[in-house]
Amino acid sequence: MRFFGKMSRYAILETIRRLDPEKDHQRIVFLSSCYDFPFDTTRALEFALFRTFCVPRISALLDRTAEFQKRPQKRYDDTDIVVSELMEWGYDSERGRRALRRLNQQHGRFAIANEDFLYVLSTFIYEPIRWNGRFDWRLMCEGEHLAHFYFWREVGRRMNIKELPADYATFEKFNRDYEKNHYRFTETNRRVGTATLELFVGWFPRILSHLVRRAICALLDDTLIEAFGFPRPSQLMRRLVPAGLRLRGAFVGLLPARRGPRLRTEMRHPSYPEGYVIEQLGPPGSG
C-alpha cells in the first residue's frame, strides 16, 4: 500500500479504524508499523528482546551458543530480518512462510520450554504498545492493540506454541506474571545483556559510547537493571532520556505524513551487504 500526494497525518489511523482487528490484523500491523511507527516499532522490539535476556533459562541457552559474544551483529540482523519479513509481508505470504520455516528450524535445534516461547512471543505484542504509550506522536487505537495480539498469536500457532491465551488481557497478565516469577540475576544474564548493550553502543561514534551506554540503561526499569547486574542509572538520566524521546515523538507528529512504507527488508544489513537469503539466516553451519 502506498499513498501519493498530500494526505492527513492521521490518514493511516483513519484507515485502521475502518478495519477489523481480528480479520485484518496483518494489514493493520503493516500500516501501523511501516507507516506511522517504523522507528519506534524497531526500538521497542529491540527492548522486547532485551527483556527476555533477564530470564536465566533463556540467557543460559543463548550464552551456550556464544552467538552474542562471537557475532552479535549477525545475531541481531538475523532476528531483525525474520521479524521484518513477517510484519512487512505477512505470515501467509511466500516470504512469510519461508521466514517461519527458518525460524522453526533454528528453534527446533534446542529444547525450549513452552512457557518461554509464550513469554518471548508476548513481549512482541506488549512492548511496542507500552513504548507507544510513553514516546510516540500519537497513541495506538484499540484496534491496533488487538491486531498486534491476533498477529503474534497466529505466528505462535505456526510455531506450534501451545496454550496460547485466547484474549488480549489474559496474555498480558501472563506476560506480567512470568516476569515477576522468572526475572533474577545470573552471570549468563549479565554476559548476554552486556554483549547486546555493547552492540547497540557500537552503532554510535566511539566518543559517545559512555553517554549512549548510560542512556540505554536509563530506559531499563529497575527489575531489568537488577537482573542484568548493570549499574543503576542516575535520576537525571532517568528523566532526560525519556523526555528526549517524548520530544522526538512530538516533533515527528509535526512532520508530513509518510507517503510510502519504510521496509526494513529492503534496507542494507551490516551482516549481509550483498543481500540475504532467508534459508541462510542463522549461525554458520546451522543448515
RARA-V253415 format. One record per backbone hydrogen bond with DSSP energy under -1.0 kcal/mol. CO is the residue of the C=O (numbers start at 1). NH is the residue of the N-H. E is the energy in kcal/mol with one decimal. If there is no record, write none. Layout:
# RARA-V253415
co=CO nh=NH e=E
co=CO nh=NH e=E
This chain:
# RARA-V253415
co=8 nh=11 e=-1.8
co=10 nh=14 e=-2.3
co=11 nh=15 e=-2.2
co=12 nh=16 e=-2.8
co=13 nh=17 e=-2.3
co=15 nh=18 e=-1.0
co=16 nh=19 e=-1.7
co=20 nh=24 e=-3.1
co=24 nh=28 e=-2.4
co=25 nh=29 e=-2.5
co=26 nh=30 e=-1.9
co=27 nh=31 e=-2.5
co=28 nh=32 e=-2.9
co=29 nh=33 e=-2.5
co=30 nh=34 e=-2.5
co=31 nh=35 e=-1.5
co=31 nh=36 e=-1.2
co=32 nh=37 e=-2.2
co=34 nh=262 e=-2.5
co=37 nh=41 e=-2.4
co=38 nh=42 e=-1.7
co=39 nh=43 e=-2.3
co=40 nh=44 e=-2.7
co=41 nh=45 e=-2.3
co=42 nh=46 e=-1.9
co=43 nh=47 e=-2.1
co=44 nh=48 e=-2.0
co=45 nh=49 e=-2.2
co=46 nh=50 e=-1.9
co=47 nh=51 e=-2.0
co=48 nh=52 e=-1.2
co=51 nh=54 e=-1.9
co=52 nh=55 e=-1.4
co=54 nh=184 e=-1.2
co=55 nh=59 e=-2.8
co=56 nh=60 e=-2.6
co=57 nh=61 e=-1.5
co=58 nh=62 e=-2.3
co=59 nh=63 e=-2.7
co=60 nh=64 e=-1.9
co=61 nh=65 e=-1.4
co=62 nh=66 e=-1.0
co=66 nh=70 e=-2.5
co=67 nh=71 e=-2.5
co=71 nh=75 e=-2.5
co=72 nh=76 e=-2.3
co=73 nh=77 e=-2.9
co=74 nh=78 e=-2.9
co=75 nh=79 e=-1.8
co=76 nh=80 e=-2.9
co=77 nh=81 e=-2.7
co=78 nh=82 e=-2.1
co=79 nh=83 e=-2.5
co=80 nh=84 e=-2.4
co=81 nh=85 e=-2.7
co=82 nh=86 e=-1.8
co=83 nh=87 e=-2.4
co=84 nh=88 e=-2.8
co=85 nh=89 e=-1.7
co=86 nh=90 e=-1.4
co=90 nh=93 e=-1.1
co=93 nh=97 e=-2.7
co=94 nh=98 e=-1.8
co=95 nh=99 e=-2.3
co=96 nh=100 e=-2.5
co=97 nh=101 e=-2.4
co=98 nh=102 e=-2.3
co=99 nh=103 e=-2.5
co=100 nh=104 e=-2.7
co=101 nh=105 e=-2.1
co=102 nh=106 e=-2.2
co=103 nh=107 e=-2.3
co=104 nh=108 e=-2.1
co=107 nh=110 e=-2.0
co=110 nh=112 e=-1.0
co=113 nh=117 e=-1.8
co=114 nh=118 e=-2.5
co=115 nh=119 e=-2.1
co=116 nh=120 e=-2.4
co=117 nh=121 e=-2.5
co=118 nh=122 e=-2.3
co=119 nh=123 e=-1.9
co=120 nh=124 e=-1.0
co=122 nh=126 e=-2.5
co=123 nh=127 e=-1.8
co=126 nh=130 e=-2.6
co=127 nh=131 e=-2.9
co=128 nh=132 e=-2.3
co=129 nh=133 e=-1.9
co=130 nh=134 e=-1.1
co=131 nh=135 e=-2.7
co=132 nh=136 e=-1.3
co=141 nh=145 e=-1.9
co=142 nh=146 e=-2.7
co=143 nh=147 e=-2.2
co=144 nh=148 e=-2.2
co=145 nh=149 e=-1.7
co=146 nh=150 e=-2.9
co=147 nh=151 e=-2.9
co=148 nh=152 e=-2.3
co=149 nh=153 e=-2.1
co=150 nh=154 e=-2.0
co=151 nh=155 e=-2.0
co=152 nh=156 e=-2.4
co=153 nh=157 e=-2.0
co=154 nh=158 e=-1.8
co=156 nh=161 e=-2.5
co=157 nh=160 e=-1.4
co=167 nh=171 e=-1.8
co=168 nh=172 e=-2.2
co=169 nh=173 e=-2.2
co=170 nh=174 e=-2.1
co=171 nh=175 e=-2.3
co=172 nh=176 e=-2.2
co=173 nh=177 e=-2.9
co=174 nh=178 e=-2.9
co=175 nh=179 e=-1.8
co=176 nh=180 e=-2.1
co=177 nh=181 e=-2.1
co=178 nh=182 e=-1.9
co=179 nh=183 e=-2.1
co=186 nh=190 e=-1.9
co=187 nh=191 e=-2.6
co=188 nh=192 e=-2.5
co=189 nh=193 e=-3.0
co=190 nh=194 e=-2.8
co=191 nh=195 e=-2.2
co=192 nh=196 e=-2.0
co=193 nh=197 e=-2.7
co=194 nh=198 e=-2.7
co=195 nh=199 e=-1.3
co=196 nh=200 e=-2.1
co=197 nh=201 e=-2.5
co=198 nh=202 e=-2.1
co=200 nh=203 e=-1.4
co=201 nh=204 e=-1.8
co=205 nh=208 e=-2.2
co=206 nh=209 e=-1.8
co=208 nh=212 e=-2.9
co=209 nh=213 e=-2.6
co=210 nh=214 e=-2.0
co=211 nh=215 e=-2.4
co=212 nh=216 e=-2.6
co=213 nh=217 e=-2.0
co=214 nh=218 e=-1.6
co=216 nh=219 e=-1.5
co=217 nh=220 e=-1.3
co=221 nh=225 e=-2.2
co=222 nh=226 e=-2.5
co=223 nh=227 e=-2.0
co=224 nh=228 e=-2.3
co=225 nh=229 e=-1.4
co=225 nh=230 e=-1.8
co=234 nh=238 e=-2.0
co=235 nh=239 e=-1.4
co=236 nh=240 e=-2.9
co=237 nh=241 e=-2.1
co=239 nh=243 e=-1.7
co=240 nh=244 e=-2.5
co=241 nh=245 e=-2.0
co=242 nh=246 e=-2.5
co=243 nh=247 e=-2.3
co=244 nh=248 e=-2.2
co=245 nh=249 e=-2.3
co=246 nh=250 e=-2.2
co=247 nh=251 e=-2.2
co=248 nh=252 e=-2.6
co=249 nh=253 e=-1.7
co=251 nh=254 e=-1.5
co=252 nh=255 e=-1.3
co=259 nh=3 e=-1.9
co=263 nh=266 e=-1.0
co=264 nh=267 e=-1.2
co=269 nh=272 e=-2.0
co=272 nh=275 e=-2.0
co=277 nh=280 e=-2.1
co=278 nh=281 e=-1.7
co=283 nh=286 e=-1.8
